[in-house]
Protein backbone atom coordinates (compact mmCIF):
# COMPACT_ATOMS: atom_id res chain seq x y z
CA UNK A 1 0.00 0.00 0.00
CA UNK A 2 1.15 3.56 -0.71
CA UNK A 3 0.97 5.66 2.47
CA UNK A 4 1.53 9.41 2.65
CA UNK A 5 2.56 11.16 5.87
CA UNK A 6 1.63 14.84 6.10
CA UNK A 7 3.60 16.49 8.89
CA UNK A 8 7.18 15.47 9.65
CA UNK A 9 7.20 15.96 13.40
CA UNK A 10 7.52 13.31 16.11
CA UNK A 11 4.12 11.75 15.42
CA UNK A 12 4.69 11.69 11.67
CA UNK A 13 8.11 10.08 12.07
CA UNK A 14 6.74 7.49 14.45
CA UNK A 15 3.90 6.59 12.07
CA UNK A 16 6.27 6.46 9.10
CA UNK A 17 8.61 4.06 10.88
CA UNK A 18 5.73 1.81 11.90
CA UNK A 19 4.04 1.79 8.50
CA UNK A 20 7.31 0.98 6.70
CA UNK A 21 8.83 -1.54 9.11
CA UNK A 22 5.75 -3.36 10.44
CA UNK A 23 3.21 -2.76 7.68
CA UNK A 24 5.77 -3.11 4.88
CA UNK A 25 4.04 -0.18 3.16
CA UNK A 26 5.66 2.26 0.74
CA UNK A 27 5.80 5.52 2.68
CA UNK A 28 6.13 9.07 1.38
CA UNK A 29 6.24 12.18 3.53
CA UNK A 30 5.90 15.94 3.26
CA UNK A 31 6.09 18.95 5.55
CA UNK A 32 5.97 22.67 4.68
CA UNK A 33 9.14 23.19 6.74
CA UNK A 34 12.43 22.42 4.99
CA UNK A 35 14.05 22.00 8.40
CA UNK A 36 11.47 19.38 9.40
CA UNK A 37 11.93 17.54 6.10
CA UNK A 38 15.71 17.44 6.54
CA UNK A 39 15.47 16.09 10.11
CA UNK A 40 12.78 13.54 9.24
CA UNK A 41 14.93 10.60 8.02
CA UNK A 42 16.96 10.60 11.23
CA UNK A 43 13.79 10.62 13.37
CA UNK A 44 12.34 7.75 11.33
CA UNK A 45 15.58 5.77 11.58
CA UNK A 46 15.62 6.17 15.36
CA UNK A 47 12.08 4.85 15.66
CA UNK A 48 12.76 2.02 13.21
CA UNK A 49 15.79 0.91 15.20
CA UNK A 50 13.50 0.42 18.19
CA UNK A 51 11.02 -1.55 16.11
CA UNK A 52 13.83 -3.74 14.76
CA UNK A 53 14.95 -4.38 18.33
CA UNK A 54 11.40 -5.61 18.98
CA UNK A 55 11.57 -8.03 16.05
CA UNK A 56 10.50 -6.01 13.01
CA UNK A 57 12.52 -5.90 9.80
CA UNK A 58 13.74 -2.71 8.17
CA UNK A 59 11.21 -1.58 5.59
CA UNK A 60 11.78 0.41 2.42
CA UNK A 61 13.34 3.84 2.99
CA UNK A 62 10.80 6.59 3.61
CA UNK A 63 10.83 9.11 0.78
CA UNK A 64 10.57 12.79 1.71
CA UNK A 65 9.32 15.28 -0.87
CA UNK A 66 9.54 19.06 -1.18
CA UNK A 67 6.12 19.34 -2.85
CA UNK A 68 2.92 17.98 -1.32
CA UNK A 69 1.65 16.87 -4.74
CA UNK A 70 4.65 14.57 -5.15
CA UNK A 71 4.12 13.03 -1.72
CA UNK A 72 0.45 12.39 -2.48
CA UNK A 73 1.01 10.73 -5.84
CA UNK A 74 -0.61 7.29 -5.91
CA UNK A 75 -1.59 7.40 -2.22
CA UNK A 76 -3.95 4.75 -0.87
CA UNK A 77 -3.84 6.08 2.70
CA UNK A 78 -3.03 9.59 3.97
CA UNK A 79 -2.11 10.15 7.62
CA UNK A 80 -2.35 13.83 8.55
CA UNK A 81 -0.31 15.03 11.55
CA UNK A 82 -0.47 18.81 11.29
CA UNK A 83 -0.66 21.17 14.30
CA UNK A 84 -4.07 21.46 15.98
CA UNK A 85 -5.43 24.30 13.84
CA UNK A 86 -8.64 23.66 11.92
CA UNK A 87 -7.81 26.16 9.18
CA UNK A 88 -4.43 24.53 8.54
CA UNK A 89 -5.92 21.04 8.44
CA UNK A 90 -8.66 22.23 6.08
CA UNK A 91 -6.04 23.58 3.68
CA UNK A 92 -4.19 20.28 3.76
CA UNK A 93 -7.37 18.28 3.13
CA UNK A 94 -8.13 20.48 0.10
CA UNK A 95 -4.69 19.64 -1.32
CA UNK A 96 -5.25 15.96 -0.60
CA UNK A 97 -8.66 15.77 -2.25
CA UNK A 98 -7.35 17.46 -5.37
CA UNK A 99 -4.52 14.93 -5.69
CA UNK A 100 -5.84 11.51 -4.65
CA UNK A 101 -8.47 9.12 -5.95
CA UNK A 102 -11.90 8.68 -4.37
CA UNK A 103 -10.92 5.39 -2.71
CA UNK A 104 -7.97 6.90 -0.81
CA UNK A 105 -8.69 7.12 2.92
CA UNK A 106 -7.75 10.32 4.73
CA UNK A 107 -6.93 9.82 8.43
CA UNK A 108 -6.25 12.55 10.97
CA UNK A 109 -4.08 12.09 14.05
CA UNK A 110 -5.90 14.97 15.75
CA UNK A 111 -5.80 14.78 19.53
CA UNK A 112 -8.67 17.15 20.24
CA UNK A 113 -10.89 17.95 17.26
CA UNK A 114 -13.94 15.85 16.44
CA UNK A 115 -14.75 14.26 13.09
CA UNK A 116 -17.52 16.80 12.48
CA UNK A 117 -15.21 19.74 13.09
CA UNK A 118 -12.65 18.52 10.56
CA UNK A 119 -14.94 16.96 7.96
CA UNK A 120 -16.83 20.20 7.29
CA UNK A 121 -14.69 21.31 4.37
CA UNK A 122 -14.23 17.90 2.76
CA UNK A 123 -16.01 17.09 -0.49
CA UNK A 124 -15.98 13.35 0.15
CA UNK A 125 -16.51 12.95 3.89
CA UNK A 126 -17.24 9.24 3.54
CA UNK A 127 -13.52 8.46 3.24
CA UNK A 128 -12.41 10.55 6.25
CA UNK A 129 -11.58 8.97 9.63
CA UNK A 130 -10.20 10.14 12.96
CA UNK A 131 -7.19 7.97 13.85
CA UNK A 132 -5.69 9.33 17.06
CA UNK A 133 -2.56 7.63 18.43
CA UNK A 134 -0.77 7.91 21.75
CA UNK A 135 2.79 9.15 21.70
CA UNK A 136 4.96 7.50 20.51
CA UNK A 137 2.66 5.66 18.05
CA UNK A 138 5.27 3.09 17.00
CA UNK A 139 5.53 1.84 20.61
CA UNK A 140 2.15 2.60 22.20
CA UNK A 141 -0.39 0.32 20.46
CA UNK A 142 -3.61 2.28 21.02
CA UNK A 143 -5.28 4.11 18.13
CA UNK A 144 -8.72 5.69 18.63
CA UNK A 145 -10.97 5.62 15.57
CA UNK A 146 -14.15 7.40 14.57
CA UNK A 147 -16.07 7.69 11.31
CA UNK A 148 -19.83 7.55 10.76
CA UNK A 149 -19.10 5.53 7.61
CA UNK A 150 -18.98 1.84 8.55
CA UNK A 151 -16.98 0.84 5.46
CA UNK A 152 -14.26 3.41 6.17
CA UNK A 153 -14.20 2.48 9.83
CA UNK A 154 -13.80 -1.21 9.00
CA UNK A 155 -10.98 -0.36 6.60
CA UNK A 156 -9.25 1.67 9.33
CA UNK A 157 -9.55 -1.19 11.83
CA UNK A 158 -8.00 -3.55 9.28
CA UNK A 159 -5.23 -1.10 8.37
CA UNK A 160 -4.12 -0.39 11.94
CA UNK A 161 -4.49 -4.01 13.06
CA UNK A 162 -2.15 -4.83 10.19
CA UNK A 163 0.57 -2.69 11.74
CA UNK A 164 0.16 -4.20 15.19
CA UNK A 165 -1.98 -1.48 16.73
CA UNK A 166 -4.98 -1.93 19.01
CA UNK A 167 -7.85 0.00 17.37
CA UNK A 168 -10.72 1.21 19.57
CA UNK A 169 -13.79 2.51 17.73
CA UNK A 170 -15.80 5.25 19.41
CA UNK A 171 -19.58 4.84 19.28
CA UNK A 172 -19.95 8.61 18.95
CA UNK A 173 -17.51 11.47 18.61
CA UNK A 174 -16.25 13.43 21.62
CA UNK A 175 -13.77 16.26 22.10
CA UNK A 176 -10.45 14.70 23.08
CA UNK A 177 -11.77 11.23 22.15
CA UNK A 178 -11.41 8.65 24.96
CA UNK A 179 -7.81 8.54 26.12
CA UNK A 180 -7.22 12.28 26.31
CA UNK A 181 -10.49 12.79 28.19
CA UNK A 182 -9.39 10.23 30.77
CA UNK A 183 -5.89 11.69 30.91
CA UNK A 184 -7.25 15.23 31.27
CA UNK A 185 -9.53 14.22 34.13
CA UNK A 186 -6.63 12.58 35.93
CA UNK A 187 -4.26 15.51 35.33
CA UNK A 188 -6.88 17.98 36.56
CA UNK A 189 -6.90 16.23 39.92
CA UNK A 190 -3.09 15.86 39.87
CA UNK A 191 -2.80 19.64 39.40
CA UNK A 192 -5.33 20.22 42.20
CA UNK A 193 -3.34 18.01 44.57
CA UNK A 194 -0.20 20.05 43.92
CA UNK A 195 -1.95 23.43 44.00
CA UNK A 196 -3.75 22.54 47.24
CA UNK A 197 -0.50 21.52 48.91
CA UNK A 198 -1.46 17.85 49.36
CA UNK A 199 1.67 16.50 47.64
CA UNK A 200 4.55 17.49 45.38
CA UNK A 201 4.67 17.02 41.61
CA UNK A 202 7.21 14.22 42.02
CA UNK A 203 5.18 12.38 44.65
CA UNK A 204 2.02 12.54 42.53
CA UNK A 205 3.91 10.95 39.64
CA UNK A 206 5.48 8.40 41.97
CA UNK A 207 2.04 7.38 43.24
CA UNK A 208 0.78 6.86 39.67
CA UNK A 209 3.85 4.96 38.46
CA UNK A 210 4.01 2.58 41.42
CA UNK A 211 0.29 2.34 42.18
CA UNK A 212 -2.75 2.88 39.94
CA UNK A 213 -0.72 3.25 36.73
CA UNK A 214 0.92 -0.13 37.23
CA UNK A 215 -2.46 -1.80 37.78
CA UNK A 216 -4.20 0.09 34.96
CA UNK A 217 -1.62 -1.15 32.46
CA UNK A 218 -2.84 -4.68 33.18
CA UNK A 219 -6.59 -4.49 33.80
CA UNK A 220 -7.84 -0.95 33.20
CA UNK A 221 -10.10 0.97 35.55
CA UNK A 222 -13.50 -0.77 35.30
CA UNK A 223 -11.99 -4.23 35.76
CA UNK A 224 -9.88 -2.84 38.60
CA UNK A 225 -13.05 -1.97 40.52
CA UNK A 226 -14.57 -5.31 39.51
CA UNK A 227 -11.70 -7.06 41.31
CA UNK A 228 -11.99 -4.51 44.12
CA UNK A 229 -15.44 -5.90 44.83
CA UNK A 230 -13.99 -9.26 45.86
CA UNK A 231 -16.05 -12.37 45.14
CA UNK A 232 -19.08 -10.21 44.44
CA UNK A 233 -17.29 -8.26 41.72
CA UNK A 234 -18.49 -4.92 40.39
CA UNK A 235 -22.05 -5.47 41.64
CA UNK A 236 -20.80 -5.79 45.23
CA UNK A 237 -18.49 -2.80 44.81
CA UNK A 238 -21.26 -0.56 43.46
CA UNK A 239 -23.69 -1.54 46.23
CA UNK A 240 -21.32 -1.36 49.18
CA UNK A 241 -18.51 0.98 48.14
CA UNK A 242 -20.29 3.16 45.60
CA UNK A 243 -21.23 5.78 48.22
CA UNK A 244 -17.59 6.16 49.29
CA UNK A 245 -16.67 6.66 45.64
CA UNK A 246 -19.27 9.41 45.36
CA UNK A 247 -17.85 11.09 48.46
CA UNK A 248 -14.43 11.16 46.80
CA UNK A 249 -15.94 12.54 43.58
CA UNK A 250 -17.53 15.36 45.54
CA UNK A 251 -14.13 16.50 46.85
CA UNK A 252 -12.26 16.48 43.53
CA UNK A 253 -10.81 19.83 42.57
CA UNK A 254 -11.27 22.12 39.59
CA UNK A 255 -7.98 24.03 39.51
CA UNK A 256 -7.16 27.02 37.34
CA UNK A 257 -3.80 27.30 35.58
CA UNK A 258 -2.93 30.64 37.16
CA UNK A 259 0.62 31.99 36.99
CA UNK A 260 1.21 30.78 40.52
CA UNK A 261 0.00 27.25 39.78
CA UNK A 262 1.99 27.11 36.52
CA UNK A 263 5.12 28.14 38.39
CA UNK A 264 4.51 25.43 41.01
CA UNK A 265 4.10 22.79 38.30
CA UNK A 266 7.15 23.93 36.35
CA UNK A 267 9.34 24.01 39.45
CA UNK A 268 8.06 20.60 40.49
CA UNK A 269 8.77 19.03 37.11
CA UNK A 270 12.28 20.51 37.02
CA UNK A 271 12.95 19.05 40.46
CA UNK A 272 11.65 15.66 39.30
CA UNK A 273 13.77 15.43 36.12
CA UNK A 274 16.97 16.24 38.06
CA UNK A 275 18.77 17.85 35.14
CA UNK A 276 17.83 15.30 32.49
CA UNK A 277 16.91 16.87 29.15
CA UNK A 278 13.98 15.93 26.91
CA UNK A 279 16.06 13.56 24.78
CA UNK A 280 17.25 11.66 27.87
CA UNK A 281 13.71 11.40 29.23
CA UNK A 282 12.37 10.18 25.88
CA UNK A 283 15.13 7.57 25.67
CA UNK A 284 14.31 6.28 29.16
CA UNK A 285 10.57 6.28 28.42
CA UNK A 286 11.03 4.38 25.15
CA UNK A 287 13.44 1.85 26.66
CA UNK A 288 10.97 1.00 29.41
CA UNK A 289 8.03 0.89 26.99
CA UNK A 290 9.98 -1.62 24.88
CA UNK A 291 10.55 -3.82 27.93
CA UNK A 292 6.84 -3.73 28.73
CA UNK A 293 5.99 -4.66 25.13
CA UNK A 294 8.39 -7.61 25.27
CA UNK A 295 6.78 -8.80 28.48
CA UNK A 296 3.28 -8.47 27.00
CA UNK A 297 4.23 -10.72 24.14
CA UNK A 298 4.96 -13.48 26.63
CA UNK A 299 2.02 -12.65 28.91
CA UNK A 300 -0.98 -11.14 27.05
CA UNK A 301 -3.14 -8.56 28.81
CA UNK A 302 -6.52 -9.51 30.22
CA UNK A 303 -8.43 -8.17 27.19
CA UNK A 304 -6.52 -10.32 24.69
N, C-alpha and C positions, 0 to 999 in steps of 0.2 A: 504494500500500500504506500502511496505517496502522501507524506504528512508534512504540513507547513507549520512552522512555529512563528508566530508574530509576537515579537517582544523578546529581546535577548538578555533579560536579567536573570536572576537566580532561578525563578520558577521556570522560565523558558529553557534554560540550560539543563535543568533537572529533567523536564519532560523530554527534551531532545535526546538526552543520554538514555533514558528509559525506552523511548520508542525505537531507537536504533539498536540498542544492545539486547533488550528483552523481546521487543516486538518484531525485530528484524525488518523494520520499515525503512524506506528511503526518506530521509529527513532533510528538509530545506528550512532555512531560517532567514528572518529579516528584522531589522530594527532601524528606526529613523536616525539613531545615533551611530556615527562612524566609530566612536570610541567603544560603544557596546558591542558592535559587530566584531571589532578587532579582538576584544577580550573573550568573546563567546567560545571559540574553540578550546581555549584552556579551561574554561568553566565546565564545558561538556566533558572534556577528557578527565577532569578530576572526579566528576560524578560517575563516569563510566568505569574508572578504575575501582571504585567502590562496588559497583555492580559485578564486575569481573571477580572481585574478591569473594562475592556471594555466590559465584557459580555461573554467571552469565558469560557470553562470549562477545568479543568486540564486534560491533556492527559496522556497517558502512560508515565512512566519514560523513559528518553532518556538513552540508554545503551552506555557506552563508552568502547572501546576495545583497548588492547595494540597492537594487530596485525591488519594490514589493511585487511588481508584476512578474518578475523572474522567479521569485520565491513561490508564488502561487501557481505557477505553470503546472498543469496536470495534477493538481492537488485532489486527493480523495477525502482528506480530513484536515481541517484547519484548527489549530489550538491557539486562541488569542490570549495573551498575557500582558496586556497594556495596563498602565496605571489606572486607578479607579476614578476615571472621569468619563461620564456618559457621552459627552460630545466627542472625545477622542476615540472611544470605542465605536461610536456611530460612523465616524469617518473611515475607520479601518474596515468595518463591515461593508460600507459602500464600495471600497476598493475590492474587497473579496468577492462580493456578488457580481461585480463587473468582469471578474477574471476567471471564475470557476464555473463548472457545470452545475446543473440543478441537483444532481445526486451527491454533491460534495457536502459533507456535514460541517457546520461551523460550531465549534465549542468554545465557550468562554470560561476562563479560570477565575472569574470574578469572585471575590471573597465577601462582597456585601450586596451588590445589586441583584434584583430579582430578574427572572426571565422576562416578565412584562415590561420592566423598565428598559431592558436592552433590546428587546425584539421590536420595539415600536417603529424604528426606521428601516427594518428589513423588508424586502419585497417578498421573500420566500421564507416566512417564519417557520414553516413546517420542518425545515432542516437545521434549526437552531436549537442548541442544548446548553444548559448550564453544566459545567464539569469542573467543580471546585475541588482542588487538592489540598492537602496539608503539607506544609513545608518541612523537609524537602520531599517533593513528590516521588523521587526515585527510590526513597527509603521508606517513607510512611505510606502504607498501602491505601488508605481511605481516599475515595473520590466521591463527592456528593453530586448527584445528577437530578436535573429537572427539565422536562419538556412536556407540554400537553399532548404532543404527538407520540403515540405509542410506538410507531415504527422507528422513529428517530431514537426514542428512549431505549428500545430493545437493541438497536445498533450500537448505541453508546455503551450499554452494559457488555455487549459482546466485545467491543473494541478494548475497553479498559480491563476486562477479565483476561483478555489475550496478552496483556502486558503485566499480568500479575497483581493488578490492583483489586481492591475490595469495593465494588460500586454499591452505593446506597441510594435508592431512588426515593425522592420526597413525594409524598402524596399530594401536597400543594406547596406553592412557593412561599418563601418567608425571607425577610431581610436577614442576611447573615447565615442563611441556610440552617443546618442543624449544629454542626460542630462549633462554629463561631458564636452561635447563640449560647451554647453551653459554656464555652470558654469565657465569654463576656460576663455571664452571670457569676461564674466562679471568680473572675478577676475583680469584679465589682466588690464582692465581699472581701477579697484579699486586700484591696486598697482600703476598704473601710477598717479592717483590722489594724492596718499600719497607721492610718490617720487617727484612729481612736486610741492609739497607744497600747493596744492589746499585745502586739508582738512586732518584731522587726521584720523587714523585708526578707532577710536571710532565713529567719525561723519559719516564716510562712511557707517559703519554698521548700525548706527541709521537711516540714510536716507533709506537704503534698508528695514529695519524692519518696519518702520512707513510709507513708501511710496510705491515704486514699488513692493516690496516683498509682502506686504499686498494685493495689487491688483492682482498680479500674482497668488496668491494662490486661487483666485476665478475665474479669467477668462483667465489667460495665457497672452502671449504677443501679438499674432496676433489679438485676440478678443479685447484686450485693445486698439489697434490702430483702430480697427473697430468702437468701441464706441467713440474714440477720433475724428472720422470724423463727429460726430453729425448725423443728419438725413440722410446724404448722405453716411454714413458708410465708409468702407475701400476705396471705389472708390473715394470718395471726399477727404479723407486724402491723398491718393497717388497723386492725381492731384494737390492739393493745398498746402499740407504740405510736400510732398515728397522731394522737393528741400532742405527744412530746415533740414530734416533728413540726407540727403547726406552731407550737410555742417557739421553736427555733426560728421558723420562717418569720414570725412576727417581730423578731429582734434583728433581722438582717439589715444592714445599712444601705444607704443610697448616697454614697460620697460624691462630692464635686471635685473636679481636677483643678482646684485653685492653685495659685503659684506656690503657696506653702506646701500643699500636698504633693505637687509635682517635685518640689525640691526634696521632700522627705523620701519619695520613691527613688529619685535619681541618686541621692546620697546612699540609700540602702542598697541599690543595685551595685554601685561602685564598690561598696564595702564587700559585697558578696563575691564579686568577680576577682577581687584581690590582684588587680593589675593585669589580668589576662585580657587580650584584645579580642575583637569579634572573631577573627580567623581562628584563634586558639579555642574559643568557646564552641565554634561550629565544628571544629575537628573533633573535640571531645564528645559533643552531642552525636555526631555521625558515627563515631567509633562505637559508642554505647548502643545506638540504634541498631547497628549491624550485628552486635552480639545478641541483642534481643531477637532480631529476625532469625539468626541461626538457631537459637533455642526454640523458637516457635515452629521451625521446620521439624524438629524432633518431637515437639510436644504441642500439637495444635490447640488453639484457644477453644473455649467452651462453645462458641457459635459455629465451629467448623465441623 
